[in-house]
Amino acid sequence: MVSRSYSNLLDLTSGDPPTFSRGGKKLSRVATLPGKLSELDEESRSNVSSDAQSSVSEERMIIVGNQLPIRAHRRSEGKGGWNFSWDEDSLLLQLKDGLREDVEVIYVGSLKEEIDPSEQDDVAQTLLETFKCVPAFIPPELFSKFYHGFCKQHLWPLFHYMLPLSPDLGGRFDRSLWQAYVSVNKIFADKVMEVISPDDDFVWVHDYHLMVLPTFLRKRFNRVKLGFFLHSPFPSSEIYRTLPVRDELLWALLNSDLIGFHTFDYARHFLSCCSRMLGISYQSKRGYIGLEYYGRTVSIKILPVGIHMGQLQSVLELPETEAKVAELRDQFTGQTVLLGVDDMDIFKGISLKLLAFEQLLTQHPDKRGKVVLVQIANPARGRGKDVQEVQSETYATVKRINQIFGRSGYQPVVLIDTPLQFYERISYYVIAECCLVTAVRDGMNLIPYEYIISRQGNEKLDETLGMNPSTPKKSMLVVSEFIGCSPSLSGAIRVNPWNTDSVAEAMDSALVVSQAEKQMRHEKHYRYVSTHDVAYWARSFLQDLERACRDHVRRRCWGIGFGLGFRVIALDPSFRKLSVEHIVSAYKRTKNRAILLDYDGTMTVQSSMSTSPKAENIEILNNLCRDPKNVVFIVSGKERKTLTQWFSSCERLGIAAEHGYFVRPEQNAEWETCIAVPDFYWKQIAEPVMQLYTETTDGSFIDTKESALVWNYQYADPDFGSCQAKELQDHLESVLNNEPVSVKSGQHIVEVKPQGVNKGLIAERLLATMRQKQLLPDFVLCIGDDRSDEDMFEVIMRAVANASLSPVAEVFACTVGQKPSKAKYYLEDTPEILRMLQGLGAAASEQSTKAISRSSQRVIIEKE
């Protein structure tokens, strides 16, 4: 099925539109090389149409990860070929339990094993037909640059707060590795495109290996239903901003509909990066966090992943597990086991754990001979000098501790650095009195969850351990505060792994805590872990993805930007770009025109250092004012003195200052007030409060107006300024609770002004004045860029509904930029606004010239 929302119309004229399967029909062949697609079955071919609606009745989820949930084994010599089976330990496979039975799942990813090009066609066909898996075959050299290069040398260390301060620490940024990363993401995108029905399927992309994939998919299918989940930490903006391709990755992630994180900290860091580097702020509404990005709402999901309960419980019931538990029970008879299970890498904190255990034995001689630390060290997933250093330090520390504190029949530290079967690891969980996780940084870490379920055990294991099955189970956890699962384990002893004194004390506390408290902590953890499993996580993510995508069908979409800067503009059908030709045509047809223009952000760029009007702006306004059919007003938040000075050469221009409190219909008229305010004594209350926040917020200042006080934090730190603005607003609302004023927040401001003062007053007054003069408006143009201008838009649109205008009135409420607004039109930026006004001014001059010409002709005729 070919997408009907192409961002590049040239794709449709290439003569070879891509072909996709529909409704779960199996491809007879699939692509094995980028851009090369083998034949499809005839039925699929005949069904392809760019205009046809999808006939898919069931939902499909395309799950994309770096690796497929598949194990591959080369057949014995002589037979040739490959044997494939599901990888039961893969999270991508386990999450299927959370999806409805009617949801078809297709996997896209690479294989761990290298497949010879001559075998790739057959392997791809087998995987698709048997497992519904679409393999991405990456050339070995490219994969090495992608995975071991950019992913493991740049992204992974940086996301774990490790800066490349020297070539030994992650290495300098290598542009060729970045290009390999982008190339591999493009290959994955091509594979998704082979099987997707873009109007029906959901796509769920996993982890930092595929962070730019959303851009490639969104570029091809503007309305694709796309979720992304990051399984690693997301660093603070101070760390992330050092990445040379920081903007490209943020832009790519924002092409998703839903972005998931394990913890609020990770999500907060991502939102802070979007705010500081892209100027995009988030909003929280009814419990959901969202970013408004070119008319699309990118939702943020915060939910830690869980474990697969069924798999773990089935392993606990294996005879092998029971036998291993009995073996370990006998091995550690009379000893208390502390357990650590970690990968052998620099972020898991194995050496820090060993140092803390050494300190425990040093400070508590009574623990010697009674307490054993079993450290299971899984092979590192990466490679390099840092892994070798961790191994060397670990072996040396273990050797030293065992030499100092060991004796006949007692080995304080048991280091297991050979791969274990899953049931063997589970057996260690079962007999361990306490589990220690002291990683200095880890995205999630499910070891504590597995430990909790294993300690719950079953009747057979209780019998093996000599326990009464009715006795409440107990467990203890010591976890680092820098791992993703820490916030969800409220009964654990949280530690700073860098503080070995603290970790040693936590170990001691875990050993001496009462049995009743151990049981209470275990029950609390078991209740959470057993209900928040991987199925719950997947089901919750899909529900939020469906909610995030439900408006896709009714929105108009088109793509803009090049390369990784591509994004999609999504607009409500009733919200469209203002056509200059259309408004000029309406302008020429009408006779009683009302024109209301905001100034800052509309006729001048908001961030400009000099906000005084340029000569061309004055000329545009004068051209509009010369037309006797026009009533033109500048409606601004600035004080009247400044506006009087700026627009002194515009004699017929009406000016509304301080958001409509002061108004002057033309230069020769006196200033009037729209609302009678007897006193401004409330300023004496508000100004000291604002001054307090100004002193504590570097870059902020107070703008004192005749009718209002404005606290401006445009030049302050965006996060701190926003936080202070919320506090200031609450503070002012509290102290001014009984005063006749309103406290409003705007774009980088907090403003206190008399109640009832807003720009809508000017719109109401202007329309009412024209009606009193028997000049029923038949053309209304209102332009603004921020929240204060929405009051004008509301009045204008209400006038349309109340028939307060001419029955044939042309109404143009226009905002600057694509964003939620009560206006029905938008223009991109200030230059577009000025070009449109120049068009109106030119039309006004043209009509004025024709009128003078006709008048001159009449005079000549009368003389004759």
N, C-alpha and C positions, 0 to 999 in steps of 0.2 A: 504494500500500500504506500503510495507516494504522498508525502506530506503536502497539504494545501497551503502551508504557511511559510513558503520559501522566503528567506531574507534577501536572496540574490536572484532576480528574475532571469539572469543569464543562465542559471542552472537549468531552467526549463527549456532553454533553446539550444542546449548542447547536443540534442539528438539522441542522447543515451541516458534517460532518467533512470536512477537507481530503482531496483525492484526489491520488494520486501514481502515476506510471507504474511498471510492474513489468517486470523482466527485460529491460530495454533496449528495450521497445516504445516507438515514437515517439509523442509527443503530437501530436494533430492540430492543437491550438492551445496556446499557452502564455500565461501572464499577462504583461501589459505594464504593469499598474498594480497596486500593492499591494492585495491583497484581492480582485482581480477576475480570475477564471480563466475563460478561454473553454472551449468544449466539448471534451470528450475523446472519443476514438473509443469505440464501443459496447463493444468487447471489453475495453478497459481498465476501463470502468465496471463491467462485470459481474464483473471479477476483484477488485475492491476489497473487502477484508474485514479487520476489525480482529482477527480470530482466526485467519485462515489463515496457515500457514507459507509462507515465501517459496519460490518455485519457481525462483529464479535459480540457474543452474549455474555461470556464469562470474562472475569478480569484476569489479566496477566501481569506478573511481576518479573521484571528483568533485573536480576541481582548481579552487580558488577564488582569484582574484587581483583586484587593483583593475582591471586591464585585460585584456580577452580577447587571445589571441595572433592577432589578426585585423587586417588592413589593409582599410580601407574607402575606396572612391573613388566619388564621384558620377559617374554616367554623363553623357555629353555632352548638351547641351540638345536637347530634342525626344524623346529616348529615355526619360528619367526613370528613377528608381530608383537602385540602388547596385550596385557590383561589389565582391565580397569575395575576399580571398586570405589565406593563412596568413602570419603574420609570422615569418619564419624566424629572426629574431634574438631572439625571445621565449624566455626561460628556461622558461616554462610549456609551450611546445611542445617544446623540446629535451629536457626531462626524460622525455618519452614513451619515448625510446630505452632508458631503464633499466627500464621496466615489461615484464612478460611479454606475449607476443603475445595471450594470451587475456584480458588485462585491457582492458576497454572504458573509454575516457576521455571524460568529459564536462566541459566548461569552463563556469564561471560567472564573469562579470565584466562590466565596462562597456566601451563603445566610446570611442575617442578623439574620434570625430566626433559632433556633435549630430544626432540623428535626430528629424525632425518627428513629433509624436504621431500624425498621420494615417498615417505610414509604419511605425510601430513594430510593429504586428501582422505585417505582411508580412516585415519585416526579421527579427523574432524567429523566424518560421517558417522562413525561408530558412537562417538560421544554425543552427537546430536540425537540420534535415533534411540539410544539406550538410556542416556542420562539427561537429555535435554540441556546439554552443555555445549557452548560455542567456544572453542579454544582460540586464543590469540597466540600465534606462533611468532615469537620475537627472536630475531637473529642474535646469537650468543654475544657478539661484541656490543651490539646495541643494548641488550638486556643488562650487561655488566655496567655500562655507563649509566643506564637508567636506575638500576636497583642498588648495586654496590657503590655507584658514583653519586648521583644527585640525591637519591632517597636516603642512603645511609651515611654519606659524608656531609651533606648539607642540611636536608630537612630534619632528619631524625635527631641529630645532635642539637640543632637550633631549637626544635620544639621541646627538647628536654633541657633547655636553658644553658647550653654549652656554646659559647661564642668562639669563632675561629681566630683567636688572638694570636696564634702562631701556626705555622704549617703543620705542627704535630697535633693540634687540637681541631680536628675536623677538616683542615685544609682550606685554602683560599677558594673563593668562588670561581668556578670554571664554567665559562659560557657554553662550552661544548657539551658538558654534562646536562646543563639546562635544556639545550636543544634536543638531546637524547630523551630527556623526560617528556618534553612536548611531543616528540615523534611517537613515543610509545603510547601516550594518551590518545593520539590521533588514531593509532592502530586499533586501540580498544573501542574508540568511537565508531570506526568503520565496522567492527564486529557487531556492535549494538544495532547499527543501521541495517544490517543484514536481516534481522529478525523482528524489528520493532514495528508495531502498528501505532503510530505516534498519537492518534486521537484516542486510543483506548488503553495502551499499556502504561504501567507505572515503572519507573526506573529507579533503582536504589543503588547508589555508588558508595563504596566503602574505602575509607582511610586515605592517608596522605600520599599514597602512591599515585592516586588518580585525581588530584585536585584541580587540574585544568580540563578534565573530561566534560564537566557541565557546559563549558563554553562551546566545545565542538558540537555537542548534542543540541544545545539551544540555538546555535547558528543554523543548524539544518532543520530543526523542528521547533518553531517559535513557541508552540503550546505544549511541548513535551512535559509530562508530569514527572518531575525529577526531585529525588531526595538524596542528600549526602550525609553520611555519618563519619565523624572523625574519631578514630579510636585511640589517638595519641593525645597528649596534652596540647593545648594551644597557648603559646607563651605570652607574657605581658607585652605591651606595645613597645617598651624600651628594648626588649630583646628582638621582637619580630621586625622592627623597623630597620634593623641592620641587614636584612636580606635584600640583595639588589633587585630581586624580582617580586618584591612585596606587593606592589599594586596589582601585578598580573594575577597573582594567586587569589587576592581578595576579589577582584573583578570576576574571576572564574567561579569562585564559590557562590557569589551573588547571582549567578545564572541558575542556581538551584531554586526550587520552591520551598524546600525545608532543609535546614542544616542542623544536624544533631551533635550534641556534646555530652560527655559523661557527667560533668559537674557544672555548677553555676560559674565557678572560677574560670573554666575554659571558655565558656560562652561570654562571660564578662570581658575577658581579654580580647576575644574576637570582635565584640561590639565596640570596644575602645579603639581597636585598630581601624575599624571602619569609620569611626568618628574622627580620629586624629589624622588619618592619611587620605581618606576619601571625602570627608565632610558629611558623612551619612549618619544621622542619629536614629536611635531606635525608639519605639513606643511600646508600652505595655497596656494591653486592653483586655479586660475580662480574663486575666490569667495567662494570656498569650503574648509573647514578645515578637515583634515584627520590625523589619526594616523596609521603609518605602524606597524603592529603587526603580526610577523611571516608570512609575505607574504600577509596578508589580510589588506585592507585599511578600518579602522573603521572611518566612517564619523561622523561629529559633526553637529547637527542642532540647530540653535538658532532662536526660534520663540515663542512669548507668545501666549497662548491659548486665544480664544475669547469667546463671549457669543452666545447663540442661539437666533438669532434675531426673528425668527418666533414665538418661544414660548413666548418671552417677549412681542411682539406686540399683540399676541392673548390675553394675560392676561390684557394688557392695554385696550382692547376693551370689557372686561367683564362688565356686569351691576354691579356686586359686587364691582369692582374696582371704577367705577364711583360713586357709593353710598358712599364708604369709603372715597374717595377724598373729596366729599361734606361734610362729617362728620368732617374730619380733617380741612377743610377750615374754618368751623364754630368754631371749637375748638380753633384754633390758630389765629383767626381774630385779626388784628392789631399787630401781633408778627412775627418776622423773625425766621424761624426754621433752626437751624444747625442740621445735622443728622449724627449719627454714627451707623454703623451696624457691629458688631464684634462677634466672638465666645468668650465665657467667658474662655479664657486661658491666660497664662502668657506672651505670645508673641504678643498679639493684642494691648497692650498699652492703655487699657480703662482707667486705673487710671491716666496715664500721660495726656490723653485727658481731663479728668475731672479737673485735677490740672491746666491745661492751661486755661480752661474755667473759673475756679475760679479766676485766675489772670486777665483774660479779664474783668470780672465784677468788680474786685477790682480797676483796673487802669482806667476803663471807666465807671463811675457811670451812664452816659447817656444811657448805654446799658441795665441797669436793668429795668425790666418790658417790654422790647421790644424784647429781644433776648432769645430764648429758645433752649436748647440742648436736643434733643431726642436721647437717647442712647438705641438701640435695642441690647440686649445681648442674643445671641443664646446659647443654652446649649453646654458645652464643649464636645469635642469628646473623650477626654481622661478622666482619673480619678486620684485622688490622693490628697495629701496634698496641692500641689501647686494650684490646682483648687479651693480648699476651701479657701486658703489665698487670691486669687484674688477676689473671691466673697465677702469675708468679707471686704476687703479694698474698693471695689467698693461701697458696700452698705453704709459703714461708710462715704465715701467721698461725695456721693450723699446726704446723710442725713445732713451733715455739710453745704454743699452749699445751700441746700434748707432752712435750718434754718437761715443762715446768710442773704441771699439775697431774700428769698421768702416773699411774702405778700399775702393778700387776692386777689384771682383772678390771681395770678402769681406764677408759680412753675418753677424756672430756669432750673432744670434738670428733665426730664421725663424718668425714667428708665423702660424699658419693658423687663422683663426677662422671660416671658412666650412665648412658641412657637407661631409664627404667620403663618398664611396662606401666600402663595406667593403673592396673590393679595393685602394683607394688607401691606406687606413690600413694594411692588411697589407703593402703594398709598402714603406712607411716602416719597418715592423718589420724587414723583410728586410735593409735596407741599414744599419740602426742598429747601431753597435758596442756601445752600452750604452743601457739603458732606465732612466729615472729616474721613480720614483713617490714623491712627497714629500708626500702628503696628511697633514694634521694629524689627521684622523679619517675613517675610511672603513670601512663594514661589511665588505666583502670586497675588491673591486677585482680584476677578472680581466685587466687589462692585462698584467701580467707573464706570466701563463699564455699569453696570445695571442702575446706576443713570443717566448717560448721555442719554441713550435711553429713560428712563422714562421721563426725562425732555423734550425730543422732543415731547412726548405725541401724541395726535390725536385731531380731531375736537371736539369730544364729551367732552373730558377732558378740552379742551380750553373753551368750552361753560360753563362747570361746574365751572371753575375758573374765568369766566367773561373776558376771553382774546380774542383778535381778532386773528383768525387762521392765518392771513397773517403776523402777527407780528413775527419777528425773535425770536427764543427761546433763553434762556440764562441759564447758570449754572456756578457754581464755585466749584473747587475741591482743598482741602488741603490734600496732600498725603505725607506719609513718604517716604524718599529716600531709605528706606531699604525694600521695597516691589517690587515684580517682575513687576507689571504694571507701576511703576513709569517712566521708560525710555520712554514708548510709549505715555505718557500723557504730552506732552511738554508745554501745556497751563496751567497745574496745578501749584499751589504754593507748591513747595517741601520744606519739613521741616525735621529737625532732631528731632524725637519725644522725645528724652531725654532732649532737651532744651525747657523747658516749656515757657520761655520768647519768644523764636522764634515762638512757636506754637500759643501763645496768639496773637502775632503781626500778624501772618498769618490769624488768624480768623478775626481780625479787618480789615486787608487789603481786605479780601474776602467780607466783608460787605460794605465797602465804595467805592470799585472799581466802575467805571462808567458803566452804562447799556450797552453802546456800546462795551466796552471791555468784559463784560460778554458774550455778544452775539458772539463776535469774538472768544473767547476761546471755547465757546460751539460748534460753527460751526466747528472749527478745530478738536475738540475731536470727534464730531458726525461723521465726514467724515472718521476718522480713525476706530472708533469702528464698524461702520456699514459695512465697507468693509473688516475688518479683524476679521470676526466672527469665530465661531467654525468650520464651514464648510470649510472656507479658510484655517484654521490651519490644519485640517485633510487632506485636499486635498494636501497641500504643503508637509506635512510629508510623505504621501504615494508616491508622485512623487519622493522625494529624496530617499526613501527606495528602490523604483524600480531602480533608478540610481545606488545606492550603491550595489545592488545585480545583476546587469546585467552581470557581468563577472563570476558568480558562475559556470555556466555550463561548461565553457571552462577550468577552473582551476582544477588541480589535488590536492586533499585534503587528509590529514590523520591527526589523532589526536595523541598528545603526552601529557604526564603528568598524574598525579593521582589526584583524588578528585577534589577540587575546583581549583587546579593548572592546570587543563586540558586546552589545547588550540589546535587550529587547524592550521596546516601548509598548506598554499595554495600557489601553485606555477604555473607559466605558464608552459604549456606542454613542451615547448622547454627548460625550465630551470629545471635541475634535479641534484640530488646528484651525485657526482663523485664516481664511483665505483673503489675501489683500484684494484680489479682483472682486470677490463677493462684497466686501465691505465698501469698496470704492463705488461699486455699482449702486448699492443701497444708499450711499451718501448722496450720489447725484440725483436720485429719485425723490429725496425727502426735503422738507422745508423747515421743520421745527426740530432742531437737533440739540440734544444735551450730551455734553462730553465731560466726563469726570476722570481725572488722571492722578494716580499716586505719583510721588516724585522719587524718593529713595528706593532703589531696587527696581524701578520701572523705567524712569527716564534717565537714570544714572545708575551705574553699577554700585551695588551695596558696599563692596569692599574697597572702592576707590578712595585714595587718600584725600583727593579734592572732590567735594560733592557739589560745588557751585556749578550752575548750568553753563554749558558751553554755548558759543555763539550760534551753532547750528540748532540747538534745542530752542533757544529764544526765537530764532527765525521760524521754526516749525509752529510754535505756539502763536506767533503773530499772524502767520498765514491762516491759521484756523480762526483766530479772533476777528480777522478782517471780514470774514463772511457774516453778514447780518443774520443769517439763518442759524448761526451757532451760538450756544451759550457754553463757554469753556471754563472749567474750574480745575485748579491744582489743589488736591486734597492731601495734606502732608501732616506729619507728626511734629515738624519743626516749629520753632517759635515765630511769631508774626514779624518781628523785627528783621530776622534773617530773610524771610520770604519776601518782605517788602523791598529789601535791598537787592535781592537777586533778580526779581522780576519787575524792576522799576521801569523798564522799557516796554512792558506789555500793558498798554493802557486799558484794553477791554477784557483783560484776563481776570476772572474771579479767583480768589484765593481763600482756602480754608486752612487755618493754622491749628496746631496742637490737636490734631485728630477731630477737628470740627468744633472746638470750643469757640474759637474766633473765626469770623467769616467777613469777607469784604467782596461784594459782587463785582466791583471794578475799581480802578486806581483812584478815581475821584470821589469814591464813596467812603464813608466812615466805617471803621471796624465795629462789628457788633458781636455780641455773645449769643450763642444758641440756647444756653441754659443759664438761668440766674443763679449765681453762687454768692451768697452774702459774705462769706469769709473763707480764708484759706489757713485758718489756725492749725489745721491738721498737719501742715507741713512741719510745724515745730515738733511734732511727735515722730513723723516719718523720717525726717532728715538725719537725726542722730543715729537712728537704727541703720540707715543706709551707709552712713559714714563709718560705722563699726565694721560692716562687711567690706567696705572699700579698703580699709586699712589692712584687713586680713586676706584680701584677694588681689594679688599683684596683677596689674593690667586692667583693673576695673576703675570706673569713675562715675560720678553723679552728674547728670544733665538736669539743671534746674530750669524749669519753664514757668511761665506765669500761672498756668492752671494745673501743672503736674510736676511730679518728680520722677526721674527715670534713672535707674541703676543699670549701667551698661557694662557687660563683661566680654565684649567682642574680642578684646586683645588679651584676655586671660587664658590660662590653661583650659581647654574645652571641658575636660572631665570635672576638674575642680570648680570651674566657673558654673557649670550646670548644677553641680551639687550645692554650691553656695546660693545659687538663685532659688532653688527649691526651699532651702532653709530660710532665706530672706523673705520669700513670699509667705511662708507659714508665720514667720515672726511678725511681718507687717499686718497680715490678716488678723492676728491675735490682738495687737495693740491698737488697731484701727477698727475693731469690731463694731463699735457704736458710732462711727463717724460716717458722714454721707459721701463716702468715696468707694472706689473699686480698685482692687489690686489685681493686675493682669500680668501674665508673662508673655513675652513675644520672642522674636528672633534675637537672642543674646541680650535681652533686656527684661527688667522687672519694672513695671510702671504703676504709679499711684495717681489717679485722676478722679475728678468729681463723678459721681454716679450718673449714668445716662449719657455721658459724653462718648461718642464714637463716630466714625466716618459715615455711618448710615444716616445720621442726622442731616448731613449736608445733602445726601441724595434725596431724602424726603423733602427737604426745604426747596431744593432746586425744582423738582417735579411739581411740587405744590404751587410755587411761584409762577411757573410757566402755565399751569392750568388756570390760575387766577387771571392771567393776561390773555386768556383765550388762545393760548398757543399750545394745543395738545401735542405733546412730544410724539413724533413719528420716527425718530432715530435716537437711540440711546447707546452711547459707548462708555463703558466703565472698565478701567484697567488698573490692576494692583498686583502686588507680589507676595504679601504676607497675610498673617492672620487678621490684622486690623482692617484689611480691605474686604474681608468676607462679609462684614456688616453692610458695606455698600452693595455687594453682589446680592445679598439677601433682600435688601429693599428693592432693588431693580427687578429681581425675579418675582417678588411679591406684587409689584406694580403690574407686571404682565398678567399674573393670575387674577388680580382684582379689577382688571379692565380700566386701570388708571391712565393708560396711554391710548394713543390712537389705535383704532381697530386694525390698522395695517402697519403698526409700528415695527420697525426693525431694531431688535435689541441685541447688543453684543457685550456681554459680561465676560471679560477676558483676564485670565491670570497669567503670570510669567512662569513658564516651566510646567512640566507634566507632574501634577500632584493632586491629591484629593482637594476638591474645591467646590463651592457653590456656583462658580462660574461654569458656563457651558463651552467656552472656548479657551484656547491657550496659544501663546506664542513662546518660542524657545527662550529668548533672552532680550536684553535691552536693545541691542542693535536691530533685532527684528521688529521690536515695538517702534523704534524711531523710523525704520523704513516704511512701516505701515502708516504712521502719522504723516510722513513726508508725502506718501501717496494721497492721503486725504487733503493735505495742504495744497498739493499740486492741482487736485480736482477743484478745490475752492478757488484757487487763483484762475483756473481755466473758466469756471462759471462766472467769476467776477469780470474777467476780460470780455466774455461774451455779452454780459449784461451792459457793460459800458459801451460796447460796440453797437448793441441794439438801441441804447439811449441816444447815441450820436446819430444813428440813422434816422431816428424819429425827429430829432432836432433839425436835421437837414431837410427832411420831407416837409416839416411844418414851415420852414423858411421858404421853401419853394412854393 
